[in-house]
Each structure stands twice: as C-alpha cells, then as structure tokens.
Amino acid sequence: MRKSGFLCALLLVAAACSGSDGTAPLVATSLAVSTSPSQVSVNGTAQASAIVKDQNGNPLTGQAITWTSLNPTIASVDPTTGVVKGLAAGTATIQGKSGTITGTGTVLVIAPLTSCLAGPVVLNLAVGQAAVVNGATSQGCIKLASTGAASQYIVIAANANPISDQLATFTLKSDTGEVIPSSTLLANPYRISASLAALSVAAATDVLQTSFESKLRLQERAELKIPDAQRAYRARGSGPSQIRTSLAAVVPAVGDKGTFKVPASCTKFTSVTATAQYISNKAIIYLDDASPAGGFTATDYQDIANEFDNLIYPTDVSYFGTPLDLDNNGHVIILYTPEVNKLTPKGNPGSFVGGFFFVGDLFPATGTGACAQSNGGEIFYVLTADPTGAIVPNGGGTGNARSTSSVRQGTRGTLAHEFQHMINASNRIASPIEQDFEEVWLDEGLAHFAEDVNGRALLGLSDNANAPFETVSANLNNYSAFFFQNFARFDRYLSNPGPNSPTSIHADTSLADRGAIWSLLRYSADNYAPGGDIKAFTKALAGGPNTGVNNLVTRTGVPFDTLQAGWMIANYADDAGIPGLPDKYTYKSYNMRSNLSANFITSSRQYPLQVNDITGASLSASGVQALSGSGDYFRFSRAAAGAARTFRLLNGDGTAASFTGAALYILRTQ
C-alpha cells in the first residue's frame, strides 16, 4: 500500500505536468539587480541579488544567475555567489544574467579613512557595561577613559558582515595615554596566541558522521530542488482533475518483508530486503535481512521505539513542526542496515557514521525533478549491530565490530538530529510558498539544537532553566547521547574563534563551526524568541520561507550585528560573576562556564575561550583574521588611577579598517 499510494502521487505529477489546464509556460522576461549594502569601503563586501520576473510580472524562484563586474578595477564579483568586493574608490556596475535576460545594479566604493581623523570615541564604562562600536562610524578608533579604580576590559575585534565566509585580515593597535600616537604599527608586531588560520577538523567521536553528512547535504542540494517536491506533494490532494490517494497505507505486522533503496545519491543506491521487527505508535522498525546475527532483541526494539514515540517524536515536533506522511501510514520508518556500517572505513571502532535521513525520499521517483532512489516515505537509515565486525566497509578491509549496546547508545542523538532534517525539508515541501533548501549551516545548527532539547526534555528542564554541568551529566548515558557533542564542538570554537564562524558554509565539515552555530541559536532563542516562546521561535526558523542569516534576523527581529555582539560578549561573560551585567549578555539555558570547564570530566579544567592578554604600554597585533560572524578576544587590565588606553582597528596600511562589518565590542568586567 505504501508503494501504491506513492504511485498515485506519481500519476498526479504526470497529470499536473501535462498542461491540460491550458496554462501557458512561465518565461523569464525581466531581471532586476541590487546590492546590499549599496555602498562599501575598499576591501568591504556587499551581496548582489536579483529578482527574475515572468511575463505576468510575478517573481520566479530557483533561477541560476551569473554575475559579472563591468568595472572590475573598482569592484570584483564572484560569478556564482554574487559577493561583491570593493577594490578602489568609484562606482561599479554589477551585471546579473539568467539565460538571455540581463539586469544591472551599481555599488559605490569609498576609499578607507585615516584612523582617528576626527578623534577617538571615548568610552567611560561602568562594571558590567558593554559598548558596541561600529568601525565605519568610529574610524576604527576608541579610547577607554582613565578610571580611579582598578579595571579590566574585554575587547573583541569583530567582523559583523552578514555575508557568510568573508575573511577579514586586519591589525589591532593599542597604546597607553590620552593622545593617539602618529605611528600605526610597531617594528615587531605582537602575534596573538590564537591561530591565524582556519581550524582544521581534528579527530573526534562525531567527525565521521559530520564528514559523511556534509557530503550528503551538499548532494541533496546539488541534485534536487524543493519546488519539484512541492509540486508533486500538492498533486496528492483532492481536486477536480486530480486522483485521490488512498486514505491509509497498511501498516506492516512484525515479520512482514519490505524492500527499500538505500541511497548514496538519487542515482546511486542499493536495494535491500528488510523484515519488520517492531511497530509502535509512531515508528516502524525494520532490520535489513543482510544484517549479521547477534543483533538487537525484541526488548531492544521496543526500547528504541518507546524512546522515539515518547521522547524524540514529540520533542522534535514541538520544536520544529510535523513531518510529511507521504506513505500515508502515520509512522516513520527506522531501517537498521549494514549499508550504513559500510560508510565507516576500516580501523574506526570508536567512531562511526550512525545514520542519516535523505531528502530524496520525499521526492517523486519519476518525472520532472525526480529522485530515482526515492522510497516515497519518511525513513531513517541507521547503523546495525555487528558484534564480530563481519560487515566489510565500502573501501574494503576488516570490518568494525559494533555491539548492540554501542549501536543503541551511539544512535540515540542521531535520530533526534536527523529527525530535524526530515521535518525541515517537510515544512518546505508542504509550504504553499515556493521555497529553497535551508542553508546548510542553519539546517545543521537546528539539528544540533534538536539533540539538546531532547536531552532537556528527558531531564524535565524548562527552556530557560540555567543548567550547569552537574545537572546535565547526572546520567552519563543521556549526557553522552544528547549533550556532550554540542559542548565539545562549542569548545572547539571557543579555542579559536576568529577564523571560525557560526554562519560559515564550512559548517558542513568543521566541528568548530557547528559548535558556534548551535551556541548562537541557543543564545538567540534565549534572548530573542518573541514572547520568550522558544518552541514557536524554532518552529518559525524550521518553517522558512527565508534561509540563512535572513531567516535568523527575521525571526529574532534584530539585525545580525546585534545578535553577533550579544553572543560574542556572552561567550565570555556568561556566569562569570560580573556585577551589573545585563541579561542580554548571558545564556539563559546553560551555565556555559560550568559545562565547558567540566565538559571532559577532568578534575580541573579552565574555560576554553581563547583570550589574548594585552601587556605593556603598546600593542600591535597584525595579521589578525576574523571570519564574518566572528572575531578575536583581547583582555586589558590596569591598576587604580591607570592612564587612558586607546584602541584602533586598522587595515594593513594603517588606515581605518574598511572591511564590511568591522566593529569593536568592549565589556568592562572589573
């Protein structure tokens, strides 16, 4: 029945595409180009965008645009992404082309200003008070006024560019005294202790899962377009020229056989036969008949189904929305199959690909925009138990032994994570508005958010309960399943924040970036969920129709630079005991200092945030790098009646930092 229901859907697609309703095909007839912002400094960036309209004047989505700068000495533009970079003062014309249709827009490029030309922005902060100083308006120049009492400050040199993956290289110059020195650089520049190169992915228990999933998410977006699935989904409904699908597909009984296509992509898949092992209210659990002996017992399957029914399903649905039910059986299929085991190379007994959801299963198997692999239903593909390591990896060699307990424990968080991906795609397919995939970094961030809200639900924690390590680690199995990895990834980000970012496209492969986006979402939900309703906030994010930064700022209701400033300050200030600190510079859901200091269950461990201490009368840190959405931390202390201190954010030539989003965030901590 599952397949016959899907066949009906395919017939509907064929009928809908036949043009029998007499509607003329939509043709692109105009293209309007704009840049945001429309004015940038030399080295600054803007995003070019285009609106393509059909012959009826209605916008068309999903149109590929090729970008060209008609004044390449003034500004360059990436031909694929449309990111514009200012090169020299002047006006540049940016052209967008889709098929034979072209359009143009302009961007004004301004030469960088001399730093401190109009004098510094003077700050006289109380303990717990913070200031956010935009580099463009301050000419990259601030002065911390002298105070009678001893004082300490955190100064964050930030790149608040909302366009992902814009790497800024700059100098931070700091001097003692009321007067700004005429020199801009020291002969022997100070090198900050954080790395000046992007953090590479190192060994971790989830690195294989991250690497595999990154390829899968990119494969989905390369092969498939959400509007194709939307059209097929709409064709399933009732209407004067549409066939009705069956009211319900037959739910199998234990022992029934089913055939499934396990995907590597839409065109590469392995057909398997599996046997139904357990059916609960929301789950149908199958075991691939090719699985080794010695796997889960009937009691194990019942426990898995109970956790899905009573924890994962209701929690993910309450935070992200309801999945589709393409196969009309009211259930989600969990298929334990050796095909997932084969994804882990030999010699990895402690790390593995735990499982995945593939969005191709929500697309038609034939017709326009189809995915030939599609099973036409909601399915998770999960690692199967392999006590003796009998399953040979795809690359050959000796298999990796997997006990039933390790598979059970290691895939609990995987199901919570992958279910968010299923719901996210479902929301977009079911939407009446034509949509695109969510950007990978935000899709992954929400999936990691799903892990920790399941852990919190298991502990009975409210959304704003400020949970310390002692609370979340009370049961180490639950901690390992739902909490540990998020804190471990965030630890990686804090250890080297500048060249890593929550909005980076490298969130598909970088554990540091994934930790950053999870924590940014946590901060945003804690502080900017409208009315404090975090479930409504995350549901809105997962529902679209916006994507990426635009989605996040739409749902929080504040600009991206406001989010970034609050988040980066909170990453230092949360639960640090700073008097007078406003709530907006904290996390409400976690005591981050407690969790990150004790995350690896050591007897003594310091909070991992990389902070560069400023000592001496002068500092010149050159070659500092910050990816858009991030920055570098500096700490300055002075004794009672200490002199004023100046800070300048500079380009390499000593002019005021001119990259888009240049900013300084200053927090007085003592």
C-alpha positions as CSV (number, residue, x, y, z in Angstrom):
1,M,0.0,0.0,0.0
2,R,2.9,2.3,0.7
3,K,4.1,1.9,-2.9
4,S,0.6,2.0,-4.5
5,G,-0.1,5.3,-2.6
6,F,3.1,6.7,-4.0
7,L,2.3,5.5,-7.5
8,C,-0.9,7.6,-7.3
9,A,1.2,10.6,-6.4
10,L,3.4,10.0,-9.4
11,L,0.3,9.8,-11.7
12,L,-0.8,13.1,-10.2
13,V,2.6,14.6,-11.1
14,A,2.2,13.4,-14.7
15,A,-1.3,14.8,-14.9
16,A,-0.2,18.1,-13.4
17,C,2.7,18.5,-15.9
18,S,0.7,17.7,-19.0
19,G,-0.5,21.3,-19.4
20,S,-4.1,20.1,-19.7
21,D,-5.4,23.1,-17.8
22,G,-4.3,25.4,-20.7
23,T,-1.8,27.5,-18.6
24,A,1.0,28.9,-20.7
25,P,4.5,28.1,-19.5
26,L,6.2,30.7,-17.4
27,V,9.0,32.5,-19.1
28,A,11.7,34.8,-17.6
29,T,11.2,38.3,-19.1
30,S,12.9,40.7,-16.7
31,L,15.8,40.8,-14.2
32,A,16.4,43.5,-11.6
33,V,19.7,43.7,-9.7
34,S,20.5,45.3,-6.4
35,T,23.4,45.2,-3.9
36,S,23.2,45.2,-0.1
37,P,24.7,47.4,1.1
38,S,24.8,49.7,-1.9
39,Q,27.9,51.5,-0.6
40,V,31.1,49.8,0.7
41,S,34.6,50.7,1.6
42,V,37.7,49.4,-0.2
43,N,38.1,45.8,0.9
44,G,34.4,45.8,2.0
45,T,31.9,43.4,0.6
46,A,28.3,43.5,-0.5
47,Q,25.8,40.9,-1.7
48,A,24.4,41.2,-5.2
49,S,20.9,39.8,-5.6
50,A,18.4,39.5,-8.5
51,I,14.7,39.3,-8.9
52,V,13.6,37.5,-12.0
53,K,10.0,38.0,-13.1
54,D,7.8,36.1,-15.6
55,Q,5.7,37.5,-18.4
56,N,2.9,38.2,-15.8
57,G,5.2,40.3,-13.6
58,N,5.4,37.6,-10.9
59,P,8.7,36.6,-9.3
60,L,10.3,33.3,-10.4
61,T,12.5,31.4,-7.9
62,G,15.2,28.9,-8.5
63,Q,16.7,30.9,-11.4
64,A,20.5,30.5,-11.8
65,I,22.3,33.9,-12.0
66,T,25.7,34.5,-13.5
67,W,27.4,37.7,-12.1
68,T,29.9,40.0,-13.8
69,S,31.5,43.3,-12.8
70,L,31.5,45.8,-15.7
71,N,34.1,47.8,-13.8
72,P,36.5,45.1,-12.5
73,T,39.1,47.6,-11.3
74,I,36.6,49.3,-9.0
75,A,34.8,46.1,-7.7
76,S,35.0,42.4,-8.3
77,V,32.1,40.0,-8.1
78,D,32.0,36.2,-7.6
79,P,30.3,34.9,-10.7
80,T,28.4,32.2,-8.8
81,T,27.7,33.7,-5.3
82,G,27.3,37.4,-6.3
83,V,29.6,38.6,-3.4
84,V,30.9,42.0,-4.4
85,K,34.3,43.3,-3.1
86,G,35.4,46.9,-3.3
87,L,38.8,47.4,-4.8
88,A,39.2,51.1,-5.5
89,A,37.2,54.3,-5.0
90,G,34.5,54.8,-7.6
91,T,31.2,53.3,-8.9
92,A,31.0,49.8,-10.3
93,T,28.2,48.3,-12.4
94,I,27.3,44.7,-11.5
95,Q,25.5,42.7,-14.1
96,G,23.4,39.6,-13.5
97,K,22.4,37.3,-16.3
98,S,19.8,34.4,-16.4
99,G,19.6,32.7,-19.7
100,T,19.4,35.6,-22.2
101,I,18.0,38.1,-19.7
102,T,20.3,40.6,-18.1
103,G,20.0,43.4,-15.5
104,T,22.4,45.7,-13.8
105,G,22.9,47.5,-10.4
106,T,25.6,49.7,-9.0
107,V,27.7,49.8,-5.9
108,L,29.6,52.8,-4.7
109,V,33.1,52.1,-3.4
110,I,34.6,54.5,-0.8
111,A,38.3,54.9,-0.1
112,P,39.2,54.0,3.6
113,L,39.5,56.9,6.0
114,T,42.6,57.8,8.1
115,S,42.2,56.3,11.5
116,C,41.2,58.7,14.3
117,L,41.0,61.6,11.9
118,A,38.1,63.0,14.0
119,G,39.4,61.8,17.3
120,P,38.6,58.7,19.2
121,V,35.2,57.6,20.5
122,V,35.6,58.0,24.3
123,L,34.1,55.3,26.5
124,N,33.7,55.6,30.2
125,L,32.1,52.2,31.1
126,A,30.7,51.0,34.5
127,V,31.5,47.5,35.6
128,G,29.2,45.1,33.6
129,Q,28.5,47.7,30.9
130,A,29.3,47.0,27.3
131,A,29.7,49.1,24.2
132,V,29.3,48.2,20.5
133,V,31.3,50.5,18.3
134,N,30.9,50.3,14.5
135,G,34.3,50.5,12.8
136,A,33.0,52.7,10.0
137,T,31.4,55.4,12.2
138,S,34.3,55.4,14.7
139,Q,37.0,55.3,12.0
140,G,38.3,52.3,14.0
141,C,39.3,54.4,16.9
142,I,38.2,54.3,20.6
143,K,39.6,55.4,24.0
144,L,38.9,53.9,27.3
145,A,38.9,56.8,29.7
146,S,41.0,56.8,32.8
147,T,39.3,55.5,36.0
148,G,40.0,55.9,39.6
149,A,39.6,52.2,40.5
150,A,41.4,49.3,39.0
151,S,39.6,48.0,35.9
152,Q,39.6,45.2,33.4
153,Y,38.1,45.1,29.9
154,I,37.4,42.5,27.2
155,V,37.9,44.0,23.7
156,I,36.6,41.9,20.8
157,A,37.8,42.8,17.3
158,A,34.8,41.6,15.2
159,N,33.7,41.0,11.7
160,A,29.9,41.5,11.7
161,N,29.5,41.1,7.9
162,P,26.2,39.2,7.4
163,I,27.5,37.6,4.2
164,S,29.0,34.2,5.1
165,D,32.7,33.4,4.8
166,Q,34.1,36.8,4.2
167,L,37.6,36.6,5.8
168,A,39.0,39.9,7.1
169,T,42.7,40.4,7.9
170,F,43.5,43.4,10.0
171,T,45.6,44.9,12.7
172,L,44.6,45.8,16.3
173,K,46.7,48.7,17.7
174,S,46.5,49.7,21.4
175,D,48.5,52.4,23.2
176,T,48.6,53.9,26.7
177,G,47.8,57.6,27.1
178,E,45.3,60.3,26.2
179,V,47.0,61.0,22.8
180,I,46.7,58.8,19.8
181,P,50.3,58.1,18.5
182,S,51.0,59.0,14.9
183,S,52.6,55.6,14.2
184,T,50.2,52.8,13.2
185,L,52.4,49.7,13.6
186,L,55.2,48.6,15.8
187,A,58.5,47.3,14.4
188,N,58.0,43.9,16.0
189,P,54.2,43.3,15.9
190,Y,52.7,41.2,18.6
191,R,51.3,37.9,17.4
192,I,48.0,36.9,19.0
193,S,48.0,33.4,20.6
194,A,45.0,32.2,18.6
195,S,45.8,30.6,15.3
196,L,45.6,32.8,12.3
197,A,44.4,30.0,10.0
198,A,41.1,28.3,9.9
199,L,40.8,25.4,12.4
200,S,41.0,22.1,10.7
201,V,38.8,19.2,11.7
202,A,40.6,17.0,14.2
203,A,39.7,13.6,15.4
204,A,36.5,13.4,17.4
205,T,33.8,10.8,18.0
206,D,31.4,12.5,15.6
207,V,33.9,13.5,12.9
208,L,33.0,10.6,10.5
209,Q,29.3,11.4,10.9
210,T,30.0,15.1,10.2
211,S,32.1,14.4,7.2
212,F,29.5,12.0,5.7
213,E,26.6,14.2,6.4
214,S,28.3,17.2,4.9
215,K,28.6,15.3,1.6
216,L,25.0,14.1,1.8
217,R,23.6,17.6,2.5
218,L,25.5,19.0,-0.5
219,Q,24.5,16.1,-2.6
220,E,20.8,16.8,-1.9
221,R,21.1,20.5,-2.8
222,A,23.1,19.7,-6.0
223,E,20.6,17.1,-7.2
224,L,17.2,18.3,-6.0
225,K,15.1,21.4,-5.9
226,I,12.4,21.9,-3.3
227,P,9.8,23.3,-5.7
228,D,9.8,20.0,-7.7
229,A,8.8,18.1,-4.5
230,Q,6.3,20.9,-3.7
231,R,4.5,20.4,-7.0
232,A,4.4,16.6,-6.5
233,Y,3.1,17.0,-3.0
234,R,0.4,19.4,-4.0
235,A,-0.8,16.9,-6.7
236,R,-1.6,14.4,-4.0
237,G,-4.5,16.4,-2.7
238,S,-8.1,16.3,-3.9
239,G,-9.3,18.4,-6.8
240,P,-11.5,18.3,-9.9
241,S,-8.6,17.0,-12.1
242,Q,-6.7,15.0,-9.5
243,I,-6.7,11.4,-8.3
244,R,-7.3,10.9,-4.6
245,T,-4.6,9.0,-2.8
246,S,-5.7,6.0,-0.6
247,L,-6.9,7.0,2.8
248,A,-4.2,5.0,4.6
249,A,-1.4,2.6,3.7
250,V,-1.4,-0.7,5.5
251,V,1.0,-0.7,8.5
252,P,3.0,-4.0,8.4
253,A,3.0,-6.6,11.0
254,V,6.1,-8.0,12.7
255,G,7.7,-10.4,10.3
256,D,6.5,-8.7,7.1
257,K,9.0,-8.1,4.4
258,G,9.7,-4.7,2.7
259,T,12.1,-3.6,0.0
260,F,14.0,-0.3,0.2
261,K,16.5,1.7,-1.8
262,V,19.3,2.8,0.5
263,P,20.8,6.0,-1.1
264,A,24.2,7.2,-1.8
265,S,22.6,9.8,-4.1
266,C,19.4,9.9,-6.2
267,T,21.1,7.9,-8.9
268,K,23.2,5.6,-6.8
269,F,21.5,3.3,-4.3
270,T,21.4,-0.2,-3.0
271,S,18.2,-2.2,-2.9
272,V,17.7,-4.2,0.2
273,T,15.1,-6.5,1.7
274,A,14.2,-6.0,5.4
275,T,11.9,-7.5,7.9
276,A,9.6,-5.6,10.3
277,Q,10.8,-6.1,13.9
278,Y,8.5,-3.7,15.9
279,I,5.6,-1.4,15.3
280,S,4.8,1.4,17.7
281,N,2.5,4.4,17.6
282,K,5.0,6.4,15.5
283,A,7.8,4.1,14.4
284,I,8.1,1.0,12.2
285,I,11.4,-0.6,12.8
286,Y,12.9,-2.8,10.1
287,L,16.1,-4.9,10.1
288,D,17.9,-5.4,6.8
289,D,18.0,-9.2,6.2
290,A,21.7,-8.9,5.4
291,S,22.5,-7.9,9.0
292,P,24.8,-10.1,11.0
293,A,23.5,-12.4,13.7
294,G,23.7,-11.3,17.4
295,G,21.9,-8.0,17.0
296,F,19.0,-6.4,18.9
297,T,16.5,-8.4,20.8
298,A,12.7,-7.8,20.7
299,T,13.1,-5.9,24.0
300,D,15.8,-3.7,22.5
301,Y,13.5,-2.8,19.6
302,Q,10.7,-2.0,22.0
303,D,13.0,0.3,24.0
304,I,14.1,2.1,20.8
305,A,10.5,2.6,19.6
306,N,9.4,3.8,23.1
307,E,12.1,6.4,23.1
308,F,11.2,7.6,19.6
309,D,7.5,7.7,20.5
310,N,7.7,9.2,23.9
311,L,10.8,11.5,23.6
312,I,12.2,12.1,20.2
313,Y,9.0,12.4,18.1
314,P,7.0,14.7,20.4
315,T,10.1,16.8,21.3
316,D,11.2,17.4,17.7
317,V,7.6,18.0,16.5
318,S,7.0,20.6,19.3
319,Y,10.2,22.5,18.4
320,F,10.3,22.2,14.6
321,G,7.0,21.0,13.2
322,T,5.3,17.9,11.8
323,P,6.9,15.7,9.2
324,L,5.2,14.7,6.0
325,D,3.4,11.4,5.7
326,L,3.9,10.6,2.1
327,D,3.3,6.9,2.5
328,N,0.1,7.5,4.5
329,N,0.9,5.1,7.3
330,G,1.2,7.6,10.2
331,H,4.7,6.3,11.0
332,V,8.4,7.0,10.5
333,I,10.4,4.0,9.3
334,I,13.7,3.2,11.1
335,L,15.8,0.9,8.9
336,Y,18.8,-0.8,10.6
337,T,21.1,-1.8,7.7
338,P,24.7,-2.8,7.0
339,E,24.7,-0.2,4.2
340,V,25.3,2.4,6.9
341,N,28.0,0.3,8.6
342,K,29.9,0.2,5.3
343,L,30.2,4.0,5.3
344,T,32.7,3.9,8.1
345,P,36.2,3.0,6.9
346,K,38.2,0.2,8.5
347,G,40.1,0.8,11.7
348,N,37.4,3.0,13.3
349,P,36.0,1.0,16.2
350,G,35.3,4.1,18.3
351,S,33.9,6.5,15.6
352,F,31.2,5.8,13.0
353,V,28.5,7.1,10.8
354,G,25.5,6.5,12.9
355,G,22.7,7.1,10.4
356,F,21.0,9.6,8.2
357,F,17.9,10.9,6.5
358,F,18.0,11.6,2.8
359,V,15.6,14.2,1.4
360,G,15.3,12.3,-1.9
361,D,12.8,10.0,-0.1
362,L,10.4,12.9,-0.1
363,F,10.6,13.5,-3.8
364,P,8.8,11.6,-6.6
365,A,10.8,8.7,-8.1
366,T,9.9,9.6,-11.7
367,G,9.0,12.7,-13.6
368,T,10.3,16.3,-13.6
369,G,12.8,16.9,-10.8
370,A,12.5,13.3,-9.6
371,C,14.9,11.3,-7.4
372,A,15.1,7.7,-8.8
373,Q,16.2,6.4,-5.4
374,S,13.0,7.7,-3.6
375,N,11.1,5.3,-1.4
376,G,8.3,7.8,-1.2
377,G,8.2,7.9,2.6
378,E,9.8,9.1,5.8
379,I,12.8,6.8,6.5
380,F,15.9,6.9,8.7
381,Y,18.8,4.7,7.7
382,V,20.7,3.5,10.8
383,L,23.8,1.6,11.8
384,T,23.1,-2.1,12.6
385,A,24.7,-4.1,15.3
386,D,27.7,-6.2,14.1
387,P,29.3,-7.9,17.2
388,T,32.1,-9.6,15.2
389,G,32.9,-7.0,12.6
390,A,31.6,-9.1,9.8
391,I,30.4,-6.2,7.6
392,V,33.1,-5.2,5.1
393,P,33.5,-1.4,4.7
394,N,33.0,0.2,1.3
395,G,36.7,0.7,0.9
396,G,37.5,-2.9,1.8
397,G,39.4,-4.3,4.7
398,T,38.4,-5.6,8.1
399,G,35.1,-4.5,9.5
400,N,34.4,-2.6,12.7
401,A,32.8,-4.6,15.5
402,R,29.6,-2.9,16.8
403,S,28.0,-4.2,19.9
404,T,24.3,-3.8,20.4
405,S,24.9,-1.5,23.4
406,S,27.3,0.8,21.4
407,V,24.9,1.0,18.5
408,R,21.9,1.7,20.7
409,Q,23.7,4.4,22.7
410,G,25.6,5.9,19.8
411,T,22.5,6.4,17.6
412,R,20.1,8.0,20.1
413,G,21.2,11.5,19.4
414,T,21.5,10.7,15.7
415,L,17.7,10.0,15.5
416,A,16.9,13.3,17.2
417,H,19.3,15.2,14.9
418,E,18.2,13.6,11.6
419,F,14.5,14.0,12.5
420,Q,15.0,17.8,12.4
421,H,16.4,17.5,8.9
422,M,13.3,15.4,7.9
423,I,11.0,18.0,9.5
424,N,12.8,21.0,8.0
425,A,12.5,19.5,4.5
426,S,8.9,18.5,5.1
427,N,8.0,22.1,6.2
428,R,9.4,23.5,3.0
429,I,7.8,20.9,0.8
430,A,4.3,21.3,2.4
431,S,4.6,25.1,2.3
432,P,2.2,26.9,-0.1
433,I,5.0,29.3,-0.9
434,E,7.8,28.2,-3.3
435,Q,10.9,27.6,-1.2
436,D,14.5,26.7,-1.3
437,F,16.5,24.4,1.0
438,E,17.6,25.9,4.2
439,E,21.3,26.9,4.1
440,V,23.4,24.1,5.4
441,W,24.8,25.9,8.4
442,L,21.4,26.8,9.8
443,D,19.9,23.4,9.0
444,E,22.8,21.7,10.8
445,G,22.5,24.2,13.7
446,L,18.8,23.4,14.2
447,A,19.6,19.7,14.0
448,H,22.2,20.1,16.8
449,F,19.6,22.1,18.7
450,A,17.3,19.1,18.4
451,E,19.9,17.0,20.2
452,D,20.0,19.2,23.3
453,V,16.3,19.9,23.6
454,N,15.7,16.1,23.6
455,G,18.2,15.9,26.4
456,R,16.5,18.7,28.3
457,A,13.1,17.1,27.8
458,L,14.5,13.8,29.2
459,L,15.7,15.7,32.3
460,G,12.5,17.7,32.6
461,L,14.3,21.0,32.2
462,S,12.3,24.1,31.1
463,D,13.6,26.1,28.2
464,N,15.1,28.8,30.4
465,A,16.5,26.6,33.2
466,N,20.1,27.7,33.6
467,A,21.6,24.1,33.6
468,P,25.1,23.6,35.0
469,F,27.3,20.5,34.2
470,E,26.2,18.7,37.3
471,T,22.6,18.8,36.1
472,V,23.1,17.7,32.5
473,S,25.6,15.0,33.4
474,A,23.6,13.3,36.1
475,N,23.1,10.3,33.8
476,L,26.2,9.8,31.7
477,N,24.5,7.8,29.0
478,N,21.9,10.5,28.5
479,Y,24.7,13.2,28.6
480,S,26.7,11.3,26.0
481,A,23.7,10.9,23.8
482,F,22.3,14.4,23.8
483,F,24.6,17.0,25.4
484,F,28.3,16.0,25.1
485,Q,28.8,16.6,21.4
486,N,27.3,20.1,21.3
487,F,29.6,21.2,24.2
488,A,32.6,19.5,22.6
489,R,32.0,21.3,19.3
490,F,31.5,24.6,21.1
491,D,34.7,24.0,22.9
492,R,36.5,23.8,19.6
493,Y,35.1,27.1,18.5
494,L,35.9,28.9,21.7
495,S,39.5,27.6,21.5
496,N,40.0,29.5,18.2
497,P,37.1,31.8,17.5
498,G,38.5,34.3,14.9
499,P,38.8,32.1,11.8
500,N,35.7,30.0,12.6
501,S,32.1,31.2,12.4
502,P,28.5,30.1,13.1
503,T,27.4,31.2,9.6
504,S,30.2,29.5,7.6
505,I,29.4,27.2,4.7
506,H,32.2,25.1,6.3
507,A,29.6,24.1,9.0
508,D,29.2,21.0,6.7
509,T,32.7,19.8,7.7
510,S,34.0,21.9,10.6
511,L,33.1,20.8,14.2
512,A,34.1,24.3,15.5
513,D,31.7,26.0,13.1
514,R,28.9,23.6,14.2
515,G,29.6,24.3,17.8
516,A,29.4,28.0,17.0
517,I,26.0,27.8,15.2
518,W,24.5,25.7,18.0
519,S,25.6,28.2,20.6
520,L,24.4,31.2,18.5
521,L,21.0,29.6,18.1
522,R,20.9,28.9,21.9
523,Y,21.8,32.5,22.6
524,S,19.3,33.8,20.1
525,A,16.5,31.6,21.4
526,D,17.3,32.5,25.0
527,N,17.3,36.3,24.4
528,Y,15.2,37.0,21.3
529,A,12.5,34.4,21.0
530,P,9.3,36.6,20.6
531,G,7.5,36.5,23.9
532,G,10.0,34.0,25.2
533,D,8.4,31.2,23.3
534,I,11.4,29.2,22.2
535,K,9.3,26.4,20.6
536,A,7.5,28.9,18.4
537,F,10.8,30.5,17.5
538,T,12.5,27.3,16.4
539,K,9.3,26.2,14.5
540,A,9.4,29.5,12.6
541,L,13.1,29.0,11.7
542,A,12.5,25.5,10.5
543,G,9.4,26.6,8.6
544,G,11.1,29.2,6.3
545,P,10.5,30.6,3.7
546,N,13.6,32.6,4.4
547,T,17.0,31.0,4.6
548,G,20.3,31.6,6.4
549,V,21.1,34.9,8.0
550,N,17.9,36.4,6.6
551,N,15.9,33.7,8.3
552,L,17.6,34.2,11.6
553,V,17.3,38.0,11.8
554,T,13.6,37.8,10.6
555,R,12.7,35.5,13.5
556,T,14.7,37.3,16.1
557,G,13.6,40.8,15.0
558,V,17.1,42.3,15.4
559,P,19.9,43.0,13.0
560,F,22.7,40.4,12.6
561,D,25.3,42.6,14.1
562,T,23.2,43.0,17.3
563,L,22.9,39.2,17.5
564,Q,26.7,38.7,17.0
565,A,27.7,41.4,19.5
566,G,25.5,39.9,22.2
567,W,26.5,36.4,21.5
568,M,30.2,37.1,21.4
569,I,30.1,39.0,24.7
570,A,28.0,36.3,26.3
571,N,30.6,33.7,25.3
572,Y,33.0,35.4,27.7
573,A,30.6,36.9,30.3
574,D,28.1,34.1,30.9
575,D,28.0,33.1,34.5
576,A,31.4,34.8,35.1
577,G,30.1,36.7,38.1
578,I,30.4,40.2,36.5
579,P,28.3,42.7,38.6
580,G,25.7,44.7,36.7
581,L,25.8,42.6,33.6
582,P,22.6,42.9,31.5
583,D,20.8,39.6,30.8
584,K,21.2,40.1,27.1
585,Y,24.9,39.2,27.6
586,T,24.2,35.8,29.0
587,Y,22.8,32.4,28.1
588,K,19.6,31.6,30.0
589,S,19.5,27.9,29.1
590,Y,23.0,26.8,30.2
591,N,25.7,27.8,32.6
592,M,28.3,27.7,29.8
593,R,31.3,28.2,32.1
594,S,30.3,25.2,34.2
595,N,29.6,23.0,31.2
596,L,32.7,24.0,29.1
597,S,35.0,23.9,32.1
598,A,33.9,20.4,33.1
599,N,32.8,19.0,29.8
600,F,35.5,16.4,29.5
601,I,35.1,15.2,33.1
602,T,38.5,16.2,34.3
603,S,39.3,17.1,37.9
604,S,40.5,20.6,36.8
605,R,40.0,22.4,33.6
606,Q,39.7,26.0,32.6
607,Y,37.1,27.7,30.4
608,P,38.4,27.2,26.9
609,L,37.8,30.6,25.3
610,Q,41.0,32.0,23.7
611,V,41.6,35.4,25.1
612,N,44.8,37.4,24.3
613,D,46.1,39.4,27.3
614,I,47.4,42.8,26.5
615,T,50.5,43.7,28.4
616,G,52.9,46.7,28.2
617,A,52.3,50.2,27.1
618,S,51.7,49.3,23.4
619,L,50.3,46.5,21.3
620,S,50.2,45.9,17.6
621,A,48.6,42.7,16.6
622,S,48.9,42.4,12.9
623,G,47.7,39.7,10.6
624,V,44.7,39.1,12.8
625,Q,41.9,37.2,11.0
626,A,38.2,37.1,11.6
627,L,35.6,35.3,9.5
628,S,32.3,37.1,9.1
629,G,30.1,36.3,12.1
630,S,33.1,36.0,14.5
631,G,36.1,37.8,16.0
632,D,39.1,37.7,18.3
633,Y,39.2,38.4,22.1
634,F,41.6,40.6,23.9
635,R,41.8,41.4,27.6
636,F,43.3,44.6,29.1
637,S,43.8,45.3,32.8
638,R,45.1,48.4,34.6
639,A,45.8,49.4,38.1
640,A,43.9,52.1,40.1
641,A,44.3,55.6,38.6
642,G,45.7,54.0,35.4
643,A,46.0,56.1,32.3
644,A,43.6,56.1,29.4
645,R,44.0,53.4,26.7
646,T,43.4,53.8,23.0
647,F,42.4,51.0,20.5
648,R,42.5,51.2,16.7
649,L,41.1,48.7,14.3
650,L,43.3,49.1,11.1
651,N,43.9,47.9,7.6
652,G,47.4,46.7,6.9
653,D,48.4,50.2,5.7
654,G,47.3,51.9,8.9
655,T,44.0,53.3,7.6
656,A,40.8,52.6,9.5
657,A,39.6,49.1,9.0
658,S,37.4,49.2,5.9
659,F,36.1,45.6,5.7
660,T,32.3,45.4,5.8
661,G,31.2,44.8,9.4
662,A,34.3,46.0,11.1
663,A,33.4,46.5,14.8
664,L,34.8,46.6,18.3
665,Y,32.8,45.2,21.3
666,I,34.0,46.3,24.7
667,L,32.9,44.9,28.0
668,R,34.1,46.2,31.4
669,T,34.5,43.2,33.7
670,Q,36.0,44.7,36.8
